[in-house]
């Protein structure tokens, strides 16, 4: 057994004669962080039945960021995306209290967030913890971290950092939702995106 295997820990399967590395919290955390596209995101995958596997941007060019407000808590939003019966997901979820970012769908795949297939194929969806009529959820930390994420997405795909390309769910053609709602500060958000 080599030194690296000893340092990682190992579990031996005597009958088969195969050495299998033992799982560790450090290895699990590293694997989870490597799975996320956005470097600061925690990987919290949605159920495979809640999005479409794709090969974006080669299959579909990414042209928009769609801003959502979940009408749920952060934890409940993640639970909804993990529930295979819900048929909904977004690429990212941003927590209100500290701006923590979870990634639920890889950017190359199509999240089911906009209620419009064409926009789903050409956008990255970002959910925010909270309710459209409770502005206290729109914290400074949430705005800053979400804006940093949106700026990173825009830079990655060459998306202009303006209101024509960073849109609310309510602006998606055919939308029946009103989020992010009247208390979302678009001027502040676009300013933060441009200075992130």
Secondary structure, 3 states (H helix, E strand, C coil): CCHHHHHHCEEEECCCCEEEECCCHHHHHHHHHHHCCCCCCEECCCCHHHEECCCCCCCCCCCEEEEEECCECHHHHHHHHHCCCCCCCCCEEECCCCCCEEECCCCCCEECCCCCHHHHHCEEEEEECECCCCHHHCCHHHHHHHHHHHHHHHHHHCCCCCCCCEEEHHHCCCCCCCCCCCCCCHHHHHHHHHHC
